[in-house]
Amino acid sequence: MNGEMEILEKVKKAFGEKAETAPKWERQSEIKVPLELLHPLLGYLRAQGFGHLAMISCVDWIEEGEFELVYHLWSYEKRLHLLVKTRIDRENPTVETIIPIFRIAETYERELHEMFGIDFPGNPNLTPLFLEDWDGSPPMRRDFDTRKYVEEKYGMIDLTKELWKREEPVLEGENGED
């Protein structure tokens, strides 16, 4: 039995039907769990040799009113990549920190807090990472309006409207003449 199927079977045995498991590609599988199983599953996987949290990513399922958090775990021993997925409410996005399981999560959670507005109770450092003087809504949410933000923040005007108002050519040859 290959290591991929072995770990998926162990997860199914330990967490039951609430853990949806599926191989994705060679040496990569996914495990979907409800939020209440996230911490126990991550702790279990760490004990099974998945000691490297490579990153935490987020998918904004705006139509469904949810964020999907994807925890990317790697096992150097098994040479396997696991995608652990859970969904949370988009309007009140809160997930207890996983710092006690993976210390590196502090930085990843900090980024998700800043870019998506997800709260991670227990993370002691949710200070701005990239956007120090940011005063807008989280910029990676799909409903973030970049144009509106720039207009409000910097007084941007739509130059295309201004150019169309002009009657004389802006550039030489613009009116079809050479």
N, C-alpha and C positions, 0 to 999 in steps of 0.2 A: 504494500500500500504506500503510495507516495505521501510525503509530508503534508501536502496541501489537504488532501482528503482526510488524513488522520486528525489534523487540528480541527477541521470543520466538524467531524464526528464527535470529537471531545467536547466542543462547544455545544453541540446539539444535546449531548448527554447531560452536560452540566446545567444548561439553561433552558432546555426544553423547546417547545414550539414558539415561544416568544422571540427566540433568536433565529432569524431567517438567514441561512447560509447559502452561498453560491460561489463556485469557482468563476473567475472572470477571464483571466488569461493565464498563460503559463506562469507559475510562481506568484500569482496574485488572486486573492479571493476577497469577497465582501461578506460582512456580517451586519445585518440590520437588527437593531434592538430598540425597544421603547426606552425613554429616558431613565426610568427607574432601574434599568439593568446596565446602564452605561458604566458606572463606577465598578460594580462587581465584575463585569466582563473585562474591563481594562486591567484590573488587578489580576484576574485569572490569566489573561494573555501574557502579562508581564512575567508571571510565575512560570508560564509555559515556554519562555525564551524570547518573547517579543519585547525586548528591552529598549528598543530604539523608537521613540516617537519622532518621526521625520517631520511632521507638520500636522496642523489642524486646518482644514479648509471649510468653506461655508458656501452652500448653494441657496440662493434666494428663490424659493418657490412662491412668488408673490400671489399667483392665482389661487394657491391652496392655503395662503395665510401662514406659511411655515418657512423656517430655515432648516436646512439639513446640514448638520455638522458631520464632517468626515475626518476621523482620526486615522492617520496613516502610520501604521506600525510595521516595523521590520525586524526580522529575526536573522541575525548573522549566522547562527548555527544552522537553521533550517533553510536559509536563503529564500525566505518567503515574505511577501508584502501583503498585509491585511488592511482592508479599508473597513473600519468600524463606523457605521452610520447610525445616527439618531436624528429625530426631527423634534423641533421645539416651536412653540407659538411665536409668530412673527411680531405680534403686538406687544408682548411682554416677554422678550427673549431672555431667559435666565437658565443657567446651568451651573451647578456647583463646581468649583475648580477641581481639576485633576492633578494639581501640584503635588499632593501627597503620593501619587502614583508615579508621575513623571515630572520631575523638577523643571525641565525645559518648557513645560506647558505654560509657565508664567509669561513668556514672551509671546507665544502664539495666541494665548487668550487676550493678552493686551492688544494685539493687532486686531483681533476680531471685535473686541469691545469698541475700538476706535473706528473701524471701517463699517461695522454692521450694527453697532449699538447693543451688542449682547452683553449682559451682565454676568459676571462670574464670581458669585459670593465666595469668599475665602481667599481670593487672589489679592494679595496685599499691595499690588502695584499696577492698577489699571489707569495709570497716568498716560498722557499722550505719548505716542511712540514716534509718529511721523508728523502729525498735524498739530503742532504746539499752540498755534493761535487760532485754531478752527472754531467757528461759531455756528456752523451749519449742521444740518442733519447728517447722519453717517453717509459718506459718499459712495460706498459700494452697494448700497441697497438699490434694487432695480427701480424704485420710484423716485430716486434722487434726480432732480432736474438740474443738470450742469449749467445749462444756458441761464436759467432763472437765478441760480446762485451767483454766477459771474455778473449778471446784470445788477443784482442787488448789492453785491459786495464791492464791485469795481465800477459800477455805472457804465457798463458796456452798452454800446448801441449796435443795432443791426446795420452794418455797413452796406449790405446788399440793398436795403430799402433806400438808403441815402444815395447810392450810386444810380439807382433807377430813376430817381427824381431829376437827375442832371440831364440837360438836353445836349450839351456838348460832349464829344468823346473824351473819356478819361485818358486813354492811351492813344498815341498816334496810330492811325490805321484801324482803329476800333470800329469806325463807321463803314468799313468795307473798302476804304481807299488805301492805296499803297503809298 
